[in-house]
């Protein structure tokens, strides 16, 4: 397959917008599958995990390949739930384009904004697809308007619906001004392209005018023709839309109903026509091994040195550890060796697999532009670079959000303890947002994740996949601590027990970081008061002390630490002594720096009918919620509010009860903020008891 005929795309959206159903239809129409897999039946090919089938949601991103109009389309279907946002993050990092899905009834949801920002962060061009046009309450114009307002993007319709809700009968293509009607008896595989219905001609003409204006803005030649009312060449219009989309100046918007098999072929056409091939993207950049200032580039060509990025690790029950990677340049062959500059190790690729959800097909080589899975990579983790042994390059690594919710796990027997340890090692490899620690005081294993659902799925997998019998504690919030003012602290650590002793003396200056960074360490020593070889030990000592705060033992964040003086003993000073001295200095200094507790705050959006508005807002206020705004929408109101995570446990049941099941909410992490004084006082009293 020539590179210009390859499309690496992701399907992204908020929960329940129809991503998996849309992907299933794409596989059906491209001939990859011969039956329609439905999410509600637990029969969707892309949702292959037991937990996905039971809950009807996507948990892990699944990759597959299909072919349309002589083009190869590599698709990654990503989860919509905010707890699994890491799957979207790492998928977008390696994709060339994306399809953003929206519900014609719900429009832009909070998670839609999150995935849109993630796509902006990685500069991923996208087309938008407004799904569920057949549902009661569908409103194409409102959804399009909301997209423009919320994203500030140039979202332009290239197809519009003929009718909405029960009256949705087909799609009007604004490029060709044809009305496409799908045949129900063929599951939408056959259709007729007719003239636009008379009652839709004026509406279609206005939308087409807007489309041509947007295209003319991007192409001077077309602008000239447009201003002189000359007919525009459809081929030139298509080419201009493609260039504008790839440059992220424009987002083509389509519509349809995936469940009712209407509009998918036009979406496939748009993926081929408007989204970039690997050749349309700028060369991937990285830096030289050992020199982060030296920028290196790799072009998407077969004769370039090989470079790939590992973006996902998975444990497959049949073939073991799978490493998903995007090949950016060169050729990678099964049985060959690649170099991992992040770990400094050479790795042998035993097998290469092209994945189709959880099924696999052996291939002998992968080339630039491929998304492939490899077996045999033992030391490679998410975000690592794999490259030609003779031409090392380190591609930019991925950053992941920190976990905000924790649960404790207690194995029932010693055999379960061993199983638990092995299982958590494998799960932590797969999921960079899972953190595991051992609580010294309670002797329990504590796992932290992105939300209640995330932890529920992890615990379910521990018990089902790995056979661990364990008792699980209630979810708890991942609090942090921070200092609020600048202090200076000094610590002299002296131990004499006959023979060689221990001596270290450090003076530290602590203050909050300026831009919210977790930890900044600066060496301000002049004249060698603390020899250079002991400075890393000081930094490590402070970092270790930050893991257990001074107020309630939570990790400390936002610390700017300067080592500005100290002294040594020519015989008794060593790294261990400086580590202990730095740790003690930090503890004494942090106590004087007015430490505060920080709690995770969540951005919550509640869609509530007018009748229950008062009860819902009153309940949110009682949870220390801060109302940020209210937007009316079709007999309901969208309430945007920021609420502490600690107050949101069990909120789904409460909301269901006070609104008779008619209100819905979505929630995502916002930021850490200080706990109010009266709440902090009660918390600290409990900790001390």
Protein Blocks (a to p, Z undefined) as FASTA:
>chain_A
ZZklcccddddddehilpmmmmmmmmmmnomaccdcdfklopafklmbfklmmnopafbd
cdddddeehiacddddddfbfklmmmmmmmmmmpmbdcddddfklmpafklmmmmmmmmm
nopacddddehklbghiafklmmmmmmmmnopacddfbdcedehjllnbdcdfklopacd
ddfklnomaccdddddfklmmmmmmmmmmmmmmmmmmmmklmmmmmnopacdfklmmmmm
mmmmmnopaccdddddfknopojlmmmmmmmmmmccfklpccdddddehiaklccddddd
fkbccddddfbdcddfklopadddddfbhjddehiacddfknopacddfbacddehjacc
ddfbdcehiacddehiakbcehiacddfklgcddddddddddfbdcddddfbfklmmmmm
mmmmmmmmmmmmbccdddfklopacdddfbfklmmmmmmmmmmmnopacddddddddddd
ddfbdcdddddddddeehjaddddddddddddfkopabdcddfbehhlagfklmmmmmmm
mmmmmmpcfknopacehiacddfbdcddfklgcfklmmmmmmmmmmmmmmmnopaddddd
ddddddddfklmmmmmmmmmmnopacfbdcdeehiacddddddfklmgoklmmmmmmnno
paccddddfbdcdddfklmmmmmmmmmZZ
